[in-house]
Amino acid sequence: MEIGPGDNFGVALLFLANGVSNVVAIDKFAPERDPTRQAAVYQALNSRHNLYQLFDGAPSEDAIKNLVYLPGMSAERYFGNAPPPFDAVISRAVLEHLDDPLAALDAMWAGLRPGGLLLHRIDLRDHGMFAGAHPLSFLTLSGWLYRAMTKEIGLPNRLLLPPYRAFVKARGWPARIGITRLAGVAGDFPALAWEQLPDDARRQSLAVVKEIRPRLAAPFRGMADQDLAIAGIVLVAEKPS
Ligand SMILES: C[S@@+](CC[C@H](N)C(=O)[O-])C[C@H]1O[C@@H](n2cnc3c(N)ncnc32)[C@H](O)[C@@H]1O
């Protein structure tokens, strides 16, 4: 299961190419697609990864074999209806858009077979709300103001690392959370622990946090510098067999 594939099925294709037998993709919103660009995307994926066998005919979105796509279907609605269990439930840059991602994680966990895997890449940045300003400016707005500004328009829920960490701990899930981004640092990392990140990157992001700390809104004031510096994570949890 991939939640929120967005513009194309590149992730699903790579799963199918690497031995997965069937993929279900659900997306709350179906983006408008430009057929010419889509064709170029599938041709490029195809020539890079040699995926001909995964298509019924010429490579295109509609010709992907063993993919079920449910546009207009939210994660909350899908998992709320007790679907048949999955081997893996994954997403990329989606959980930060959910109103209650922790409740959604509970529902996904229930929808995993024993031995199954949750794998979510979560982007904790401001999604360009304050482009050009301090990268943590969005954490200076009070809860009611932020909710009023972002209601129903898909901007991030501002759930940072600590609630995810506390949640998996409380559930007792065998989980690992790797860090993929730091505030104010360009580029991303391959899901590392804090201690494994480059020294200069850690220092730079901690300095970025210090700059804005006096202006932070209440829920963020009490957080450790390190937690505020973490701007992207991968959460992996395996359900015991
Ligand atoms: C930032 S895009 C990420 C798209 C793609 N995964 C990527 O990495 O480029 C967020 C995606 O999540 C989907 N989404 C947002 N809320 C959702 C929900 N509650 N259930 C399912 N999909 C959702 C959106 O429709 C959109 O396709």
The ligand as a Tripos MOL2 file, in Angstrom:
@<TRIPOS>MOLECULE
LIG
   27    29     1     0     0
SMALL
NO_CHARGES

@<TRIPOS>ATOM
      1 C1          3.2490   16.4690   -0.7870 C.3       1 LIG1
      2 S1          2.2940   15.2990   -1.6760 S.3       1 LIG1
      3 C2          3.4360   13.9500   -1.7760 C.3       1 LIG1
      4 C3          3.2590   13.1760   -3.0510 C.3       1 LIG1
      5 C4          4.2860   12.0450   -3.2790 C.3       1 LIG1
      6 N1          4.1820   11.0430   -2.2400 N.3       1 LIG1
      7 C5          5.6730   12.5910   -3.3590 C.2       1 LIG1
      8 O1          6.5100   12.2350   -2.5230 O.co2     1 LIG1
      9 O2          5.9380   13.3810   -4.2760 O.co2     1 LIG1
     10 C6          1.1140   14.7700   -0.4660 C.3       1 LIG1
     11 C7          0.1450   13.7140   -0.9890 C.3       1 LIG1
     12 O3         -0.6120   13.2240    0.1160 O.3       1 LIG1
     13 C8         -1.9660   13.1090   -0.2610 C.3       1 LIG1
     14 N2         -2.7670   13.1750    0.9690 N.ar      1 LIG1
     15 C9         -2.9290   14.2220    1.8020 C.ar      1 LIG1
     16 N3         -3.7390   13.8940    2.8240 N.ar      1 LIG1
     17 C10        -4.0840   12.5970    2.6390 C.ar      1 LIG1
     18 C11        -4.9090   11.6780    3.3600 C.ar      1 LIG1
     19 N4         -5.5270   12.0570    4.4570 N.pl3     1 LIG1
     20 N5         -5.0320   10.4250    2.8590 N.ar      1 LIG1
     21 C12        -4.4080   10.0490    1.7180 C.ar      1 LIG1
     22 N6         -3.6240   10.8720    0.9940 N.ar      1 LIG1
     23 C13        -3.4640   12.1310    1.4470 C.ar      1 LIG1
     24 C14        -2.1750   14.2670   -1.2210 C.3       1 LIG1
     25 O4         -3.2940   14.0540   -2.0410 O.3       1 LIG1
     26 C15        -0.8630   14.2350   -2.0030 C.3       1 LIG1
     27 O5         -0.9110   13.3440   -3.0960 O.3       1 LIG1
@<TRIPOS>BOND
     1     1     2 1
     2     2     3 1
     3     2    10 1
     4     3     4 1
     5     4     5 1
     6     5     6 1
     7     5     7 1
     8     7     8 2
     9     7     9 1
    10    10    11 1
    11    11    12 1
    12    11    26 1
    13    12    13 1
    14    13    14 1
    15    13    24 1
    16    14    15 ar
    17    14    23 ar
    18    15    16 ar
    19    16    17 ar
    20    17    18 ar
    21    17    23 ar
    22    18    19 1
    23    18    20 ar
    24    20    21 ar
    25    21    22 ar
    26    22    23 ar
    27    24    25 1
    28    24    26 1
    29    26    27 1
@<TRIPOS>SUBSTRUCTURE
     1 LIG1         1 GROUP 0 **** ****
